[in-house]
Amino acid sequence: MARLSLVIDIETFEFIKQDDDAFTCDGRVATPNPMDMAALIYTSGTTGSPKGVMLSHRNFCASVLDAWYAQPENKHSVFLSILPMAHTYEMTLGLLYPFSVGARVCYLQRVPTPTILKQTLKEVRPTTMLAVPLIIEKMYKTSILPTIRGSKFLSYLEQHTPRLLCMLVGFKLRSIFGGRLHFFGIGGAKLDPEVETFLHRAGFPYGIGYGLTETAPLICGAPPFKTHVGSTGLPCHGVQVRLDNVNPETGMGEILAKGPNVMMGYYKDYERTQSVLSQDGWFRTGDLASMDAKGRFFIRGRLRNMIVGASGENIYPEEIEHVINSFDGIGESLVIQRNGQLIALVKFEDNVLDWNLEGQDKFIEEVEKKRQAVLDFVNDKVSRFSKIKDVEIQKEPFNKTATHKIRRFLYEKK
């Protein structure tokens, strides 16, 4: 603080500190070079080791151009911003991109709870939104599914004419979003296949994007109505993507990307920069994926999260977590390895268990009943290598990063 001459509270615009010479200006305007550093952004730290990503003006401009090729917007577009501005996903696609085309951006300055979001959507009527999977998944589980199952008519349609049901619910969903939404971008993590299947059948204008902070952020994407369930789409404009060390049996390999969007390197960390960035510009993402005949990529999970089973088989915890999260009432889950066995940590929705009764016989019986039900449900749906040994029910929400990713390292150490 002592070395700073001007400090402003961005919520109230009050001066926290103001030196006498803080407002001196000689009238010159800086003209940055393309390779000058524009931002230093620290990664979210899901592994407990955050890195300072150096992004240049060229990196951001390349991603803005990628976004335009993927989903053209213009001065008539209205964005609704609900994600953290400190993340490249929102900074590039939710600020710099609409700024570049003269679009309007409305900022939601409160936590996007269902009540607040519903009212805001009604007032703003956005054409474009960016979100993480958690938001649309929660809406599907806590609003859409209960509505269907609570109606005899809708339940009948679900059993006999599911496509018609999806169309009707899709129409209602578009209405909730204000009636003029043409792009609902989903990125930051993999979308639950069950939820994506519903969105696809409902004709909801969702798009899928894949990228990292290190690529500012776009690597792959699929615009609305060109999505394929489970796929992150094709490489973005100007970005080269390939798989490295492909397993001939599974067809999976690590995603490598190259283009003007790839970072300058990690701040004051030459060794880690060298470990992910080759001399000819290829960046190692650390994500495992396969590719179909049309060139679409399908991500299986993070290389560092992969668990090697007792017989040497590769186990992807993200895939098991998707199965767990499809269990009725579960909000989030995390699969870890402990003493050579797979353990599932589970957080139920707030209304499922009454923690005020914690310690009472009735509560203990209910928890055990839920635990066993989850265990049986999951192990009936996964391969024999991916079966979980135990389920631990969490009382408190998982510790997350600003982009709603669970800090895995905090739970793997326990």
N, C-alpha and C positions, 0 to 999 in steps of 0.2 A: 504493500500500500504506500509506503514511504517514497517509492521510486515513481509513482504515478502522479501526473499533474491534474488529471480530471477523471472523476469517477461518478457515473450517473446510474441511478436506480432505474432500470428499464420498465418497471411496472408503474412507477409514479412520476418518472422523469425529474425527480429531485436530485440535487447535487449532494453526493455523499462527501466528496472532497473537490475543492476548486482552488488551484494555485492562481496567483495574480497574473502570471503570464500564460495561462492555459488557453486563452483565446487569441493569441498572436497569430497572424497569418500574413504571408508575404504575397498572396494572390496567385501562386503557381498551382497548376493542376498536374497531378502525377499521371503518367502514361505508362502503365505496366507492360512489360514484355510478355509474350505468350507463356514462356517457361518460368516466369516469376511465380513464387508461391502465393496463392490466393487464400488458402486456408490451411490451418493445422488442426486436424480433427482426430481426437483419440477414439480408438475402437471401443466398443461397448464393454469388453472385458468379461465375456462369458467363460473364458478359461482362466481368469484371474491375472492375466498379463496384458493390460492395455498397451497399444502401440500408437504413437503419434503419426498419423498418415499425412504426408505432405502432398497437397493437391494444387496444381497450377491453374492459371486462368485458361490455359488450353484444355486441361482436363474437363473443367466445368462446361466450357463452350462446346466441346465435343459431345458431352452427354445431353446438353440442351438440344443440339442438332439431332442426336439419336432419338430423343423424345418426340421431336416434330415429325420425323419420318415414321415413327411408330403410331403416333396419335396426333394429327394436326389440330391445333387449337388456334383461336384468333381473338380479336378484341371483343367479340361478343360472348366469349366463354366466361363462366363464373365458377371459380374454384372455391371449395370450402376446405380450409386447413384445420386439421385436428391432430396432427402428429408433431413431435418435437422438432423445432427448427434446427437444432444442433446436429441432426442426422442428415447425411448427404441425400437420402431418399427424398425428404421434405425440402431441403435447401435447394437442390437442383430442380426437381420436378414440380415442387409446390411453390417456389419463389422465383428462381431465375428463369425458368421456362415461361410461366405466365407473364413475367415482367418483359421478356423478350418479344412477346406477341401483343402486348398491350391489354392482356386479359385482367379481369377483376378478381381479387382474392379476398375472401372473408375469413377472418381469424376467430376461431373459437378459443377463448382465453380461459375456459374452465375445463375440468375433466369431462370428457364426452360420455356422461351417463346416458342410459336410454331415454330418460325423460327430457334432459337438456338437448340431446341430439335430435330427438323427434320434433321439438319445438323449433330448433334452429333450422332444420331441413325445410320445415313449413314456411319459415320466413325468408330464407335465402334462396330456396329452390335452385340448388347448384346444377351445373351441367357436368362438372368434373370434380372427382374426389379421389384422394389417395388414402389408403388404409393398410393396416397390417391384418393378417388373417384372423387374429383374435377378435376383432370388432365384428366382422360379418359372421364368424363362427358362433359367437355369443348370441347374436341376434337370432340366428337359426335355431339354436338350442333352447333359448329362454323365451322366445316369442313365437316363432313360426311353428315349430314342432308341437308345443302345448296347444296352440290354436287349432291345429289339424286334429290332434287326438282328443280335444275337448268338444269337437263337433261331429255329430253322427253323420251328417251329410259329407263333410270333408273326409272323414275316416272311410266312408263308403267309396268315395272317389279314389282315395289312396290305394285301396285294395283292388278296385275294378278298372279305373281309368286314371292311372298315375300321371300320365302325360297331360291330361286335361286339368288335373289338380295343380300341377306345376305351372301351367299357363295362367290359371286363375290367381294363384298365390303370387306369381311373378308380376302380374298386373297390379295387384295390391301393393307389392313391395316397391315398384317403381313410383306408385302414387305417394307412398310414405316418404320417398326421397325427393319429393317435390314435383314430380311429373315431367321433368325435362332433362334428367340425367342421361348422358350419352357415354360417359366413361367413368367406371369405378375401378381404379387401379389397386391391385393387391400385390404387396411385396414385403420383404423383410424376413419372411419365413415361408415354409411350405403350407399350402392351403389343404385342409382336411378334404380328402377325395369325396367323401359323402356330401359335404357342403358344396363342393365344386360341381358335382353331378347335378345337384338340385338347381344351382344357379344356371348351369348350362341348359337344363330342360325348361327352366322358367323364362328363358330369353332375357335374363338380366344382363345389362351391358358391362360385364366385368372384364378386365384385362389383367394379365399376369406379367409381372416383371421380375427379373432376377439380376442381382448384382451385389457388389460389396462396397464398403467405404473406399477401398483401394482403387476402385474403378469408377468412382464419382457419379452414380453408382452402376449405371446400366451395362449389362453384358448381353442378356437375352430378353425377349419379350414376345407377347402375343396380344394383339388388340382385341376388342370385343368381337364376338362371333367368329373369331379365327382361333379361339382357344381349343385345346385338346386336354381332356381331364388328366391331370397328373403331370402335364408337361409345362416347362417354363418357356416354351416357344423356340423361335429361331434366333440366331445371333442378330444383334442390333446393327443398324447402318454403320459401316466403318469399323466394326469390331470383328476380329478373327477369333474363332473359338475352336478348340480341338480337345480330344481326350488323350491323356498320357498314361502309359503303363496299363493298357487295357487288358483286363482278364479275359482270355479267350472263351472261358466257360460262361461267364455272366455278361460279357460285353461291357462291363463297367470300368471306368478309369477316372482319373482326376481331371477336372475341367481346367484348361489353360486358356487365358485370354490375352489378346494383343491388340493395341490400338491407341489412338491419341487420348483416350480416356483413362489410361493406366497411370497410376500415381508416380510421383517423382521418387518416392522411397519413404522409409520410416525415419522420423526425426532422430538424429544423433544415434542411429542404430544400424550401422553398416552391415553387421553380421546377419541380422534378421532380414534386411533388405536383400542381401545376396542369396538368402535361402529361398526367397519366393520370386525374385525377379532375375531373369536370365540376361546375359549380355545383349542378346538380340531382341529384348523387350517382352518376352512371354512371362505372364504373371501366373503363378500357381495359386489357385483359389482355395485349395484344401477341401473342395466339395467333390463328392463321388457321384457320377452320373452315367447314364447310358444314352444312346442316340438311336432314333428309329430311321427308317428308310427315307423319310422326308426331311431329315436333318434336324428334327426337333429333339431337345434335350430333356431328360427325365432325371431329376436329382433324387438320389437315394438317402444321402445324409452327409454329415461332415466326416472327413477322414480321421480327424482327431477324436471324434466321438465313437468311432467304430469299435466294437468289442469283439475280441477274438475268443471264440468258444473253446471248450475243452478239447474238441477234436480238430481244432484249427479252422473252423468255419467262421465266416464273417457275419456278425450280427449288427444290424443298424437300429439303435434304440429309437430313432425318430419314427420308424415304421411301426414299432410296437406301441409307441405313444399315441399314434393316430388311431389304433384299434382301441386302446384304453379310453381315449377321449370320446369315442362313439358310444360308450356306455352311458345310459340315461342318468343324468344328474352330476356327471363329472365335469368339472371346469377345466382342470389342467392336470398334467401328469409328467413324471420324469422317471426314466428307466436307467438304473445304474448297475454296475457289477460290484458285488461285495462277497469276498471269500470265494470267488469263482462262480457265484450264482447271480442270476438276474433278479433284482428287486425293483418293484414299482412303487414310487412315491405318488400318492394321489391326493388332490384337493377337490373336494366336492363343492357344488354350488352352495351359496349361503343358506338357502332354504331347505337343504336336504337333511342336515343333522343339527340338532339343537344342542350346541355346546354348553348352554347354561346347565344342562343336566349331566355334564361330564363327571364321571366317577360313580354315578348311580347304576344299579344293576340293569335297568331297562336300557340305558344309553350304551353300556358295554355290550349288551346282547345285540343291539341295533348295529353298532360298529362292526362287530364280528360277522354279522349277517351280510352287511354290505361288502366287507373285505373278501369273504368267501365267494360272493356273487361275482365280484370283479375278477377274481382269480380264475374262476371257472369260465367266465365269459371270454376272457383274453386267451387262455390256453386252448380253448376250443377253436379259435380262429387263426392262431399263428402256427408256424412250423415247429417241429419238435425241438429244433435248435434254439428257437426264440421264446420258449415257454418260460414264464416267470415263476420263481420259487415262492415269493412272498409279496404281500401288498401292505404298505404302511400308509395310513391315512393321516394327512397333514391337517393341523388345526389352522395354522396361519398361512396366508398366501405365500407363494414362492418369491424369493428375492430375485428381482428382475432388473434388467438394464433399462435405459431410457426408451429403447425400441421394443420393450415388452418381451425380451428373450430371457429365459431363466438362466441365472448364473450357475451353471452346472458344477463348477469346481467347488462351490460352497457345500454341495451335498455329496459329492464323490469322496470328499475327505472324511466325512463322518462315518 
